[in-house]
């Protein structure tokens, strides 16, 4: 276990994690930022995409030890009010899929 100071969504946060822990699990399990999703685990589907120093990066393949002083933005960090187009599209997609699943029961 090691301690890391991470710049996530313009906040400096401290986490204790194994150096080889993927950022996906640091975000979800340690920081409770669950907007970043697990999809395939091999960086192909894009469900785990974050902005890493401004570049789209698959967080399932980025180890916490590689982050250092980098800036990370998750879907939660795009806007506090949830008004960013990506956040709105995600909300519509989630609502639609929930409605479909409910109708199938």
C-alpha positions as CSV (number, residue, x, y, z in Angstrom):
1,X,0.0,0.0,0.0
2,X,1.1,3.5,-0.8
3,X,-0.4,7.0,-0.4
4,X,-1.1,9.1,-3.5
5,X,-2.2,12.7,-3.8
6,X,-4.4,12.9,-7.0
7,X,-5.8,15.9,-8.8
8,X,-9.2,14.7,-9.7
9,X,-11.9,17.0,-11.0
10,X,-9.9,20.0,-9.7
11,X,-9.6,18.7,-6.2
12,X,-6.5,17.3,-4.6
13,X,-7.5,13.9,-3.0
14,X,-5.4,11.4,-1.0
15,X,-5.8,7.7,-1.4
16,X,-4.1,4.6,-0.1
17,X,-3.8,2.0,-2.8
18,X,-1.5,-0.7,-4.2
19,X,0.8,0.9,-6.9
20,X,-0.6,-1.4,-9.6
21,X,-4.3,-0.6,-8.9
22,X,-6.0,0.6,-12.1
23,X,-7.3,4.2,-11.8
24,X,-10.8,2.8,-12.6
25,X,-10.9,1.1,-9.3
26,X,-9.3,4.0,-7.4
27,X,-11.9,6.3,-8.8
28,X,-14.8,3.9,-8.1
29,X,-13.8,2.1,-4.9
30,X,-11.6,4.6,-3.1
31,X,-13.1,8.0,-4.2
32,X,-16.7,6.9,-4.9
33,X,-16.7,8.4,-8.3
34,X,-18.8,5.8,-10.0
35,X,-19.6,7.5,-13.3
36,X,-16.5,5.9,-14.8
37,X,-17.7,2.4,-15.7
38,X,-16.1,-1.0,-16.1
39,X,-16.7,-2.5,-19.5
40,X,-14.1,-4.8,-21.0
41,X,-11.0,-4.4,-18.8
42,X,-8.7,-4.4,-21.9
43,X,-9.1,-0.7,-23.0
44,X,-11.3,-1.5,-26.0
45,X,-14.8,-0.4,-25.2
46,X,-14.3,3.1,-23.7
47,X,-16.6,2.7,-20.7
48,X,-13.8,3.6,-18.4
49,X,-12.6,6.7,-20.3
50,X,-11.3,9.6,-18.3
51,X,-9.4,12.8,-19.3
52,X,-5.7,12.4,-18.2
53,X,-3.9,15.7,-18.7
54,X,-6.6,16.6,-21.3
55,X,-6.3,13.4,-23.3
56,X,-8.9,10.6,-23.4
57,X,-7.4,7.7,-21.5
58,X,-8.8,4.3,-20.6
59,X,-8.6,4.1,-16.8
60,X,-8.7,0.3,-16.7
61,X,-5.2,0.3,-18.0
62,X,-3.7,3.3,-16.1
63,X,-2.1,2.4,-12.8
64,X,-2.4,4.8,-9.9
65,X,1.4,4.8,-9.6
66,X,1.6,6.3,-13.1
67,X,-0.6,9.3,-12.4
68,X,1.8,11.4,-10.3
69,X,1.0,15.2,-10.6
70,X,-1.4,14.7,-13.6
71,X,-4.8,16.2,-13.9
72,X,-7.7,13.7,-14.1
73,X,-11.3,14.7,-15.1
74,X,-14.1,12.2,-14.8
75,X,-17.6,12.5,-16.1
76,X,-18.6,13.9,-12.7
77,X,-16.1,16.7,-13.2
78,X,-17.4,18.0,-16.5
79,X,-19.9,20.2,-14.7
80,X,-21.1,20.4,-11.1
81,X,-24.7,20.8,-12.2
82,X,-24.8,17.9,-14.7
83,X,-25.4,20.2,-17.6
84,X,-22.5,19.1,-19.8
85,X,-23.8,17.4,-23.0
86,X,-21.9,14.1,-22.1
87,X,-23.5,14.0,-18.7
88,X,-27.0,14.7,-20.2
89,X,-26.5,12.0,-22.8
90,X,-25.4,9.5,-20.1
91,X,-28.5,10.4,-18.0
92,X,-30.8,9.8,-20.9
93,X,-29.1,6.5,-21.8
94,X,-29.4,5.3,-18.2
95,X,-33.0,6.4,-17.9
96,X,-33.9,4.7,-21.2
97,X,-32.2,1.4,-20.2
98,X,-33.9,1.4,-16.8
99,X,-37.3,1.9,-18.5
100,X,-36.6,-1.0,-20.9
101,X,-35.4,-3.3,-18.1
102,X,-38.5,-2.4,-16.0
103,X,-40.8,-3.1,-19.0
104,X,-39.2,-6.5,-19.5
105,X,-40.1,-7.7,-16.0
